[in-house]
Amino acid sequence: MELISIVIYLSVYIGLVATSFYALSFFADKKKEKLLYSDDELPKTTVIIPALNEEKSVKRTLDSILASDYPKDKLEIIFVDDGSTDKTLSIAKKFQSKQVRVFTKKNGGKGSALNLAIKKSRGEVIFTMDADTFVEPHCVKEMVRYFKDKKVMSVIPSMLTHKPKGILQRIQQAEYLFGLFIRKAFSSVNAVHITPGAFSAYRKTFFDKYGGYDETNITEDLEMSLRIQYQGFTIEYAPNAPVYTIAPNKFMPLLVQRRRWYTGLMRNTWKYKGMFSPKYGDLGLFILPLAWISIFFSVFTVTYLAIKTLFRIQAELLFLSNIQFDFLSSVSINAYVIERFLFQFFTNPIVIFLLFFLVILAVYLRYAAKYVGKITGLTITLPLFFMFFALLFGFWWLISIFYVMFNRKVVWR
């Protein structure tokens, strides 16, 4: 068997192992009892909203968090304008009150804005919230409950896309839904290693002891989550806390976002490479190694299949041309070309395995949608995700690897 076939079949095997592990972890977690705060025990909480030129969404974000059912006397909101040049600051100032404090500073990046607010906060629990994020009224309360367990240093929500439209946003909608299942499985074995910057909660004492955000880091939220795990603490997942973010709807903004995410993931994983160890349990022995092995095989397989498909199309066209095939005849196309294509496609064992994974993925997504409430448009979203996500994922990673290999600068925007 040639080397390429071995690599592809090995990737299929790893995929089956990962799928089985995630499924078993997901259902095993249902049997665990969580230590949760009652309503009377809820601690003082601070929500920090850093913003840079977010005039289009900032009002809705502030309205969203102010509509929280968290006790008003225990909830403070700190808004930090990071040197905006639009109307962001003036809009935020209209919300200023005893509950909402507004600060402005020279542009220095999200990390510096968060660190400023952390120093001024009074809460035992700190939420970081992007200025284009919207939450359900019960989200803050649902997430804070988990902090009764003293080992919990962070809690993450169920991240969803806000009113997706168009192909790219719908692909991201499915991706985010699949992420709910993965986070639930990771949480069951204390292996959550990404705290979304859009909305996550932290115990303030962690910042006091281990420092604030790394202001030079392009994925400061990822660095913080790895730091929490590195210090031996727990990150919990609150599945009943849906949070909505506005996903990029154009190709280049999405590419810039993923380039930053994946470049940051590579650099931060190297920074915390000591976590690939039995000391960190399933996270160090299985989750982190599997994540990187899966990325390698995904990029390799997508690149190989794309190149192979192009050569196959070229060979088919040459073959049909040599037998003087009538390309203008719809009857010939229906009777021969489609039949030949379908035969070659469905007799490929790799394709059969991929179809099997797609069925499993569809079940995951349907379950995730049911778990967080009504999600519309899945009939359109799922086919788009199946057709395009793997290609996009491979392309994003190839670009990101190029930037890391040649030490190219990656910025927030």
N, C-alpha and C positions, 0 to 999 in steps of 0.2 A: 504493500500500500504506500502511495506517495506521501511525502511529508505534509503537504497541504491538506490531504484527506484526513490524516491523523489529527492535525490541529483542529479541523472543523468538527470531527466526531468527538474529540476531547471536550470541545466547547459545549457540545450538546449534552454530554455526560455531566459536566459541571453545572449546566443549567438545570438538569433534572435533580441533582443533589440540592442545589440552592432552593429550587421550588419546593421540594419536600421539606427542607429545614424551615423555610418561612411559614409554610402551612402548619406544620406541627407546633412551631413557636406561637403562632397566632392563636390557635385554639387552646394551647396549654395555658396561655395568659388569662383566659376566662375564669380559671379556677383559683386565681390568686386574689387574696383580700388586700385592698389598698388602705393605708392609714390616711384618713381624710379629715380636714377641718369641718366642723359643723358651722352653721351660719353665725352663731354667737362667738365662735373662736377665730373668725377671720381677722388677719392682722392688717395693719396699716400698709397701704400699697401705693406705689408711684408708677405712673405711666409716662414714659419719656418719648417724645416725638421730635426727632431731628428732621430738619427740612431744608432743601435747597431748590428754589424755583419750582415749587409745587402748587402754584396758585389755582390750578384746575381741580385739584382734589382735596386740598387741605381743609376746606370747610366741611366737606362730607366726612372726612376722617375725624375731625374734632366732634362733630355732631354724633358720630357713631360711638365714640368712647364715652361721651357725656350721657348717652342713653343707657349706659351700663346699669344693671340692677345691683351692682356692688354698693354696699353702704356708703352714702355720700360723705359721711364724716371720716371715713377710712380710706378715701380715694383722692389722691392728688394727681394733677396732670402738669407736666413740665414740657413746654414747647421751646425748642431751641432753633432759631433761624441761623443757618450756617452761611451767612453772607449772600442771601438771595438778591437778585437784581430785578425781580418782578414784584408782584403784589402779595407774595406769601406772608411777609411780616405784617403788613397792614391788615390782612384778613385775620391772622392769628390774634392780633391785639384786640379785635372786637370781642373775643372770647375771654379776655383777661378778667379774672375774678379771684376770690379767696381760694377757689378750687383749682383754677387754671393760672399758672405762672408762665410768663412769656419772656424769653431771653434772646438776645441777638449777639453775634460774634463775627469776627472776621473769618472768611472761609478757610477751613482747615481740615475738612473731611468729616465723614460720619463718625468715626471713632472719637475725634476730639469733641464733637458736639455731645456725644453720649457721655463721655468722661466728665464734661462740665456739669451736665445735669445730674449725674450720679452723686457728685460732691454736694449738690444742693438739695438732693432728695431727702425725704423724711421717712419713707416707707421701709418696712422690713423686706418687702418683695418689690423688685424692680421689673417693670415691663419695658421692653424696647419696641416701638411701633413706627413703621414707616408712614410717611405722610400721604401715601396712596393705598392705605390699608383700611378695611372696614370690618367691624366685628359684630357678632350677635350680642344682644344685651347680657346674656348669661355667661359669656366666654371668660371674662376676668374671674368671676367667682368659681367657675368650674376648674380653672387652671390653678388658682391659689390654693384650693383645697388640698392639693398634693403636697404642699410644703409642711404639712404636719409631720411628715417623715423627715427627721433631721438629716438624713443622708441625701435627700433630694436637693440639688443645687440649681436645677433648671427644669422648666416644664414647657413643652411645645404643644401647639394646637393642631387642628386639622386644617392644613392650608389648601385653599381652593382658589380658582380663578374667578374673577368678577365679570359676570355677563359676557362670556366669550363669544366673539364673532370672527368670522373668517377662518381660513385654514390653519394658520399658525396658532391662533389663540385656542382653537378647538383641540389641536394636537397637545398643547400645554394643559388643557383641561383634563384630558385623559391621563397625561403624565402625573399631574398632581393627585388625581384620584388613586392611581396605582401607588403613589407614595404613601397614602394613608395606610394601606395594607402593610407595606414594608415597615413603616414606623411602628405600627402595632406589634409586628413580629420582633423588631429590634428591642422595643421597650420590654418585652417579656424576658429578655436575657441581658438586660442592662447594657445594650449595645447601641443606643442612640448616639450618633456622633455628629449630628448637624442640627443646630438650633436656628431656625429661620430668622433672618434679620427683620423680616416684615412684622413679626409679632412673636415674641418669646418672653418668658418670665424667668427671673433669676433671684436667688437669695442674696440680699445685699452684703451679708457678711463674707460671701465669697470674694466680692470685689475688694472689701476692706483688707482681707488677708492675702489675696493672690494678685491684686492689682486690677486696674481697669482694662479697657480695650487697647489693643495694639494699634496705635494710630497710623502706623506705616503699613499695616496689613490690608490687602485689597479685598479680603474676605474675613473681616474682623469677627463676624458671627461664627464662622466655622472655626477659627482659631480659638475662640472662647469655649466652644463646645468640646473641642479636643483637650483644652486645658482642664476643663472640669473632669473629663474622664481620666486624664493623665494623673490627676490628684486623687483618684479613687472614689469619686462621688457618683451620684446617680442623676440621670436625666430622664424624666418621666414624660409620657405622652398622654394628652387629654383628648380622646377621640370625640367626645361630645362638645367640643369647643370649635365650631367652624369659623374660620377667618378667611376673608376674601382679599385678594391682591389683584391689581391690574396687570395683566400679562402683556408683554410686548406684542404688537400686532403687525410689525414690519420685520423683514428679514434682517437688516443690518442691526437695529437695536437689540434684537434677539441674539444675534451672533456675538455682539459686544458683551451682552450679559453673560452668555454661556462661556465665552472666552475668559472672562473674569472669574466666574465660578470654578471652572475646571483648572485654570492656572493656579488659582488660590488653593484648590484642593491638593494639587501636586506639591506645591511649596509647603503647605502646612502639614501634609502627611510626612514629608521629609523632616520637617522640624520636630515632629513627634514620632519619629520612626521607632523609638523605644517602646511604643505601644504594641508593636508586633511581637507579643510575648505572652506566654501562659499566665503571667501575672495579671493580665487584663481579661482573663476568662474567655468567653465566646467572642468578645469584641476583638481581642488580640489574636486568638487562635483561628477564628473562622470568618467573622464578618469583614474585617479590614482586608485580610489576604484575598478573600473571595471577591470583594469589591474590585480590587485591582486586577485580579485574574480575569474577571468578567469584562472589565473595560478593555483589556488587551485583546481578548478573544472577540469581543463585539466589533472593535475597530478593524481587526484583522479580517474577520468574516465578511463584514460589510464591504470593505475595500476589495477583497478577493471576488466576492459575488458580483460586485458592480463591474469590475474589469472583465470577469468571465462572461457576464451577460453581454457586454459590448462586443467581445470577440465572437460570441455565439450568434448574435444578430448579424454581424458581418459575414460569418460563414454561411448562415442560412440564406442571406441575400445573394451571396455568390453562387450557392448551390441552385437556388431557384432560377437565377439568371442563366446558369449553364444548361438547365433542362428547358430553357425557353418558356418559363412559367408566365402565364398571362396575368400580370399584376392589375390590370384594369377590370378583370372579371370578378365581380362580387361572388359569383357562384364558386369559382375556383378557390377564392380566399376562404369562404365558409366551409368548403368541403375538404380542403387540404391543409392550408396554413394553420388555421385555428386548431384542427385536429392534431396536427403534428406538434404544435406548441404545447397543447394540453397534455399530450402523451409524454413528452419529454419533461414537462414541469412536474406532473404528479407521479411519475415513476422515479423521481429523484428522492432517495431516502432522507436527505437533508431537508428538503421541502416538507416532507411528511412530519418530521420532528418540529419544524417551525410552525406548521399548522397546529400541531398539538399544543405548543406554547401559546399560540394565539387564542386558542379555546380557553386555556387556563387563565390567560390574561383577561379575557372577556368576563369570565366568572368573577375574578378579583374586582374588576371595575364596577360591575353590577352590584356586588356586595358593598363596595365602598360607597357608591352612590346612595344605596339604601340606608347605610349606617349614619350618614350625616344629613339625611333629608332628601327632599326631591331635587334631583339634578336633571335639567332638561337638555335635550339635544344629543343624547348619547347615540341615537340611531345614526346621526351624521358624524359624530365625533369618533366613534370606534373605528369605522372603516378608514378615516383619514389618518388616525394614529397608526393603524396596522400598515398602511401603505408608505408612510413618510417618516415616522419617528426614527426607525433604525438608521436610515440614510442620514438624517439630520444629526443624530447622535454621533455617528462615526465621523461626520464632517467636522462637527464642533470639537471633537477630541483631537483630530488631526491638526486643526488650526492651533489649538491650545498647546499641544506637544511641540509644535514648531516654535511657538513663542517662548516656551521654557527652555528648549534646547539651545536657542540662539540668544537667550537672555533678553528678549524684547520687552519693552516696557508695557505694562498693562495698567490702565487707569479705570476709575469708576465709570466714566461716561465717554 
